[in-house]
Each structure stands twice: as C-alpha cells, then as structure tokens.
C-alpha cells in the first residue's frame, strides 16, 4: 500500500476530517489534518511522477533506488515535497496569478518561505490555532480552485 490514487483519496479523506473537526470547534486537530492532506497530495504527486506504486510498503522488493526514495519521502516538509514533486517553481509562478494559490501560500507559508504547518503541529497546546485561519485554510484546500486539486492536476 499505497499507490498514488490511494494516497490522493487519503488526502481528500483527511481534508474532510479536518472540515468535520473545524465545524465542531476542534481547530487544532483540523489544522493538523488540513496540512497533512497537503503533505499526502504532494507525496501522491511524487509517486505518480516517479512510478512508485507502493510508497508506504517498506517490505516491497523494489530495489535499492526506490527504497532510498521512500526514505527521502518520509519528510513532512511541504516545501521539500513541493520540490520533490517538481511543482515548486510552478507554484511560485502561479501563486502571483491565481488568487486561491496566493491565499493558500499566505496561510501555509511565512514571508521567509518557511511552512507554518509541520508534523509538530499535533503537539501544540489546545487553542493554539486561530479558528478563522483554520477555516480559511480548509476552504483554500478544497473544491475546484483549491490547492489539493491544483496539485493533483499540475
């Protein structure tokens, strides 16, 4: 497990879970899962581009090269995953032209380019996330103009 299609489906599932949490006032968990959905979608894109059909199956006999790629893809760094997916330059150029990408960039990244979301988000104290920011992030990820679909189609 998991081929690119399954990873994409998991990304959309995590975003749906984030939305449910946000609707119930659980913004910290919603923020974590929303960011995780971006991580998963980028990993699906990397697998698609590199022809990896079983990213999370470390027992698969795929040869030394694929196993090294698997190790590299254990990162949770969205910026690194944008680079690995081949989408970083496209994202940087299109975010100035597409409002949804520009807004997603402003919610996900600091001015320095460092991603605000990371896997350590799950350890933050309750109440650390701003409800409006979380709702905005979720809305920027979903739907036809959302970041997840942009990653999927790019």
FILUMZA-322343 format. One line per field, with one value per residue (C-alpha): y, x, z; residue number from 1. Coordinates in Angstrom, 2 decimals. Layout:
N
py <- c(Y,...)
px <- c(X,...)
pz <- c(Z,...)
num <- c(NUM,...)
% end
This chain:
154
py <- c(0.00,2.93,3.76,7.38,7.06,5.67,8.41,11.08,9.56,9.59,13.27,14.13,11.98,13.84,17.16,16.01,15.01,18.43,20.07,18.00,18.88,22.60,22.50,21.15,23.73,21.46,23.83,22.44,18.97,20.48,22.48,19.43,17.26,20.03,20.39,16.63,16.48,18.75,16.53,13.44,15.05,16.08,12.56,11.16,13.51,12.41,8.74,9.39,11.16,8.58,5.49,4.35,2.10,1.21,4.17,3.05,-0.65,-0.85,-4.62,-4.34,-5.67,-2.63,-2.37,-0.13,3.05,3.03,2.29,5.36,7.46,6.06,7.19,10.68,10.88,10.28,14.04,16.10,19.33,20.71,22.89,19.88,17.87,20.71,20.45,16.63,16.77,19.15,21.73,24.32,26.60,26.30,27.07,30.10,31.48,30.68,31.98,35.52,34.86,32.74,34.19,30.78,29.84,33.25,32.95,29.34,30.48,33.24,30.80,27.98,29.87,32.67,35.54,33.73,30.77,28.52,26.44,27.26,23.73,20.83,17.47,19.06,20.89,17.87,18.56,22.19,23.17,23.24,26.62,27.43,27.74,30.71,29.49,31.91,30.90,27.21,27.72,29.75,27.09,24.36,26.44,27.13,23.43,22.07,22.48,23.17,26.04,24.57,23.74,19.97,19.94,22.20,19.72,16.80,18.40,20.00)
px <- c(0.00,-0.41,-0.38,-0.82,-4.60,-4.96,-2.76,-4.82,-8.00,-6.46,-5.56,-9.19,-10.35,-8.04,-9.33,-12.91,-11.98,-10.38,-13.58,-15.64,-13.29,-13.44,-17.24,-17.14,-14.72,-11.65,-9.38,-6.03,-6.79,-8.40,-5.25,-3.05,-5.20,-5.59,-1.82,-1.43,-3.78,-1.37,1.55,-0.28,-1.30,2.30,3.52,0.95,2.28,5.88,4.85,2.93,5.88,8.43,6.30,6.22,3.20,3.69,5.16,4.43,5.21,8.76,8.76,8.18,11.03,11.53,15.27,17.74,16.87,13.16,13.88,16.15,13.34,10.96,13.35,13.57,9.77,9.37,9.75,6.80,8.25,5.77,8.42,10.69,7.75,6.89,10.45,10.39,7.07,8.51,5.83,7.80,8.69,5.20,3.62,5.88,4.99,1.26,0.62,1.07,-1.61,-4.17,-5.90,-6.52,-2.83,-1.74,-4.09,-3.06,0.55,-0.19,-1.88,0.67,3.96,5.73,7.23,10.58,9.13,9.14,5.99,3.80,2.38,4.55,4.05,4.84,1.50,-0.12,1.74,0.71,-1.41,-5.18,-6.34,-3.13,-4.80,-6.90,-10.35,-10.64,-7.22,-8.11,-11.45,-9.72,-7.05,-9.66,-11.62,-8.44,-7.60,-10.93,-13.01,-12.29,-9.90,-8.33,-4.70,-5.29,-6.89,-4.14,-1.50,-3.48,-3.92,-0.47)
pz <- c(0.00,-1.10,-4.77,-5.93,-6.32,-2.79,-1.37,-3.17,-1.76,1.71,1.27,0.47,3.39,5.81,4.49,5.05,8.60,9.12,7.99,10.44,13.28,12.41,12.26,15.80,17.17,17.18,15.27,16.38,15.04,11.96,11.22,11.60,9.32,6.73,6.48,6.42,3.43,1.52,2.52,1.27,-2.02,-2.69,-1.88,-4.31,-6.99,-6.34,-6.56,-9.77,-11.38,-10.26,-10.87,-7.23,-6.67,-3.04,-1.17,2.37,1.88,3.15,2.70,-1.05,-3.14,-5.33,-5.39,-3.66,-5.57,-4.74,-1.10,-0.96,-2.45,0.18,2.91,1.43,1.20,4.91,5.25,6.41,4.99,2.48,0.83,0.28,-1.06,-3.46,-4.76,-4.97,-6.84,-9.40,-8.56,-6.56,-9.49,-10.98,-7.58,-7.14,-10.57,-10.49,-6.98,-8.32,-10.97,-9.11,-6.07,-4.47,-4.66,-3.40,-0.42,0.26,0.20,2.71,5.10,4.74,4.46,6.29,4.30,4.57,2.66,5.73,6.01,9.02,9.10,10.19,11.84,15.22,14.94,16.52,19.77,20.20,23.17,22.68,21.46,19.63,16.22,15.17,14.12,11.19,9.84,10.04,8.30,5.59,5.10,4.71,2.20,0.21,0.02,-1.14,-4.24,-7.88,-7.31,-4.20,-3.60,-3.42,-6.85,-8.22,-7.01,-8.43,-11.87,-12.21)
num <- c(1,2,3,4,5,6,7,8,9,10,11,12,13,14,15,16,17,18,19,20,21,22,23,24,25,26,27,28,29,30,31,32,33,34,35,36,37,38,39,40,41,42,43,44,45,46,47,48,49,50,51,52,53,54,55,56,57,58,59,60,61,62,63,64,65,66,67,68,69,70,71,72,73,74,75,76,77,78,79,80,81,82,83,84,85,86,87,88,89,90,91,92,93,94,95,96,97,98,99,100,101,102,103,104,105,106,107,108,109,110,111,112,113,114,115,116,117,118,119,120,121,122,123,124,125,126,127,128,129,130,131,132,133,134,135,136,137,138,139,140,141,142,143,144,145,146,147,148,149,150,151,152,153,154)
% end
